[in-house]
């Protein structure tokens, strides 16, 4: 699930949610919401997480990519 991958990537770096929020220029509440599974990040925020964690979008957010598979949803180009 998305929330577990986000928490795992943050934990690997020993960052707090506030630190991640500052690095992504979003609120700590948003980071908590993504990590708690209350919200899914937008394509723009997905791109920010991908850059921050140096992980491919499909690996970090496979659940979202499955939802959009074969549609005009999120693509690799949108997350760069």
Backbone bond lengths (Angstrom), bond angles and torsions (degrees), N, CA, C in turn:
res aa  C-N    CA-C-N  psi(-1)  N-CA   C-N-CA  omega(-1)  CA-C   N-CA-C  phi
1 X - - - 1.454 - - 1.526 110.57 -
2 X 1.302 114.48 155.37 1.454 121.60 -177.71 1.515 111.36 -56.74
3 X 1.307 116.41 -48.97 1.468 119.97 -174.12 1.525 111.66 -60.25
4 X 1.324 116.73 -40.12 1.465 119.65 -179.72 1.519 111.39 -67.08
5 X 1.321 117.37 -38.93 1.463 120.32 179.37 1.526 111.01 -67.67
6 X 1.318 116.62 -41.12 1.464 119.53 178.41 1.531 111.01 -63.65
7 X 1.316 116.54 -45.05 1.470 120.29 178.21 1.520 110.61 -62.25
8 X 1.321 116.58 -41.66 1.457 121.50 -178.57 1.526 111.46 -63.50
9 X 1.325 116.36 -46.16 1.466 119.97 179.71 1.520 110.93 -63.70
10 X 1.315 117.28 -39.69 1.470 120.67 178.32 1.523 110.25 -66.12
11 X 1.318 116.64 -42.83 1.468 121.32 -178.97 1.528 111.42 -64.57
12 X 1.324 117.49 -36.67 1.471 121.14 177.96 1.527 110.95 -56.72
13 X 1.314 115.27 -32.11 1.459 120.71 -176.76 1.525 112.80 -97.00
14 X 1.323 116.03 -2.55 1.469 123.62 -179.20 1.538 110.37 55.68
15 X 1.341 114.92 46.01 1.453 121.44 177.96 1.528 109.22 -104.53
16 X 1.297 116.09 150.16 1.464 120.91 172.79 1.524 108.68 -85.43
17 X 1.314 115.69 167.44 1.463 119.37 175.92 1.520 110.23 -63.28
18 X 1.329 116.81 -36.33 1.464 120.01 178.20 1.525 111.55 -64.30
19 X 1.330 117.40 -38.98 1.460 120.36 178.09 1.523 111.30 -64.37
20 X 1.323 116.32 -43.26 1.468 120.27 177.98 1.528 109.54 -62.43
21 X 1.316 116.50 -44.24 1.463 120.60 179.62 1.529 110.95 -58.35
22 X 1.315 116.63 -44.49 1.467 120.12 179.06 1.521 111.79 -64.14
23 X 1.329 117.14 -41.05 1.460 121.14 -179.71 1.529 111.61 -66.25
24 X 1.342 116.58 -32.23 1.466 121.29 -178.40 1.528 112.58 -93.09
25 X 1.332 115.75 -7.25 1.467 121.39 -176.91 1.527 111.44 59.78
26 X 1.339 114.57 43.97 1.464 121.63 174.37 1.526 107.19 -130.51
27 X 1.305 117.36 174.19 1.457 120.05 -179.02 1.529 111.28 -80.53
28 X 1.319 115.05 152.85 1.470 120.21 175.87 1.526 109.81 -63.78
29 X 1.309 117.26 -30.49 1.470 121.27 177.67 1.527 109.64 -62.60
30 X 1.328 117.10 -39.35 1.473 120.22 177.88 1.521 110.67 -64.51
31 X 1.327 116.83 -44.68 1.466 119.89 178.82 1.524 109.55 -59.20
32 X 1.335 117.09 -46.22 1.471 120.82 178.49 1.528 111.02 -60.15
33 X 1.315 116.75 -41.37 1.470 120.72 -179.81 1.522 111.71 -63.10
34 X 1.339 116.94 -40.31 1.465 120.31 177.84 1.527 110.22 -67.67
35 X 1.328 116.16 -43.43 1.465 120.18 -177.83 1.530 112.67 -71.63
36 X 1.314 117.21 -24.62 1.469 121.03 178.18 1.522 112.19 -91.74
37 X 1.314 116.95 -3.36 1.455 121.12 178.68 1.515 114.15 77.22
38 X 1.327 117.23 15.95 1.466 120.44 179.82 1.521 112.52 -81.81
39 X 1.331 115.71 -24.48 1.468 121.26 179.29 1.515 109.16 -141.35
40 X 1.319 116.09 153.20 1.464 121.61 171.20 1.518 107.95 -103.67
41 X 1.319 117.31 139.97 1.465 119.90 179.91 1.524 112.21 -69.66
42 X 1.313 114.92 150.02 1.466 121.33 176.02 1.533 108.76 -71.87
43 X 1.341 117.19 166.82 1.467 119.30 176.71 1.532 112.56 -55.71
44 X 1.321 116.88 -37.91 1.472 120.41 178.76 1.532 110.89 -62.91
45 X 1.322 117.26 -44.16 1.465 121.30 -179.24 1.523 110.13 -70.88
46 X 1.309 117.65 -35.85 1.469 120.21 175.30 1.527 109.02 -57.09
47 X 1.322 116.28 -45.87 1.461 120.57 178.08 1.517 112.45 -58.89
48 X 1.327 116.65 -38.95 1.463 120.34 178.86 1.525 111.31 -66.54
49 X 1.337 117.22 -42.56 1.463 120.45 177.65 1.529 110.92 -63.32
50 X 1.323 116.69 -41.71 1.466 121.81 -179.78 1.530 109.86 -60.31
51 X 1.321 117.04 -46.05 1.464 121.10 178.57 1.526 111.56 -65.29
52 X 1.307 116.62 -44.03 1.460 120.85 -177.39 1.520 111.79 -63.38
53 X 1.327 116.64 -45.28 1.455 121.25 -175.25 1.534 113.49 -93.03
54 X 1.330 117.92 -5.33 1.468 122.22 -179.57 1.531 111.22 53.33
55 X 1.329 114.56 49.57 1.461 121.97 -179.34 1.528 107.32 -129.97
56 X 1.328 117.26 144.23 1.463 120.28 177.22 1.527 109.66 -64.82
57 X 1.313 115.58 142.07 1.460 121.52 -177.44 1.527 112.13 -57.14
58 X 1.333 116.04 -40.78 1.463 119.85 -178.36 1.529 111.99 -64.40
59 X 1.322 116.73 -29.46 1.465 120.29 179.31 1.516 111.72 -81.41
60 X 1.329 116.41 -35.38 1.454 120.53 -179.25 1.524 111.74 -79.82
61 X 1.323 117.09 -34.08 1.466 122.56 -176.00 1.525 112.31 -128.32
62 X 1.316 119.77 52.57 1.473 120.12 -176.06 1.525 113.04 -62.87
63 X 1.320 117.35 -31.94 1.472 120.28 -179.35 1.522 111.10 -63.06
64 X 1.321 116.56 -41.30 1.463 120.27 179.69 1.523 109.96 -68.64
65 X 1.317 117.52 -41.12 1.458 120.34 -178.95 1.517 111.51 -66.67
66 X 1.319 117.81 -32.53 1.463 120.11 175.66 1.521 110.90 -65.07
67 X 1.326 117.09 -38.00 1.466 121.03 179.60 1.523 111.64 -63.79
68 X 1.337 116.50 -33.74 1.452 121.09 -175.31 1.525 113.46 -101.23
69 X 1.300 117.12 5.26 1.453 120.66 -177.81 1.536 110.07 -59.74
70 X 1.316 115.00 122.97 1.459 119.73 178.04 1.509 114.96 81.38
71 X 1.330 117.53 7.82 1.463 120.42 178.60 1.516 109.59 -118.12
72 X 1.292 116.31 -173.44 1.461 120.78 177.17 1.513 110.31 -91.10
73 X 1.297 117.73 29.75 1.473 121.92 179.67 1.507 111.98 -79.52
74 X 1.270 116.16 -147.14 1.453 122.97 -176.16 1.529 110.22 -63.73
75 X 1.310 115.52 134.80 1.465 120.56 176.13 1.522 108.62 -127.34
76 X 1.308 116.54 168.54 1.468 120.30 177.38 1.520 110.40 -56.32
77 X 1.315 116.62 -41.51 1.453 120.00 -177.17 1.521 111.19 -62.87
78 X 1.314 117.82 -34.64 1.462 120.82 -178.65 1.514 112.02 -71.75
79 X 1.313 118.07 -21.55 1.449 120.49 -176.73 1.516 112.64 -95.52
80 X 1.311 117.89 3.19 1.465 120.36 -179.74 1.503 110.45 -95.66
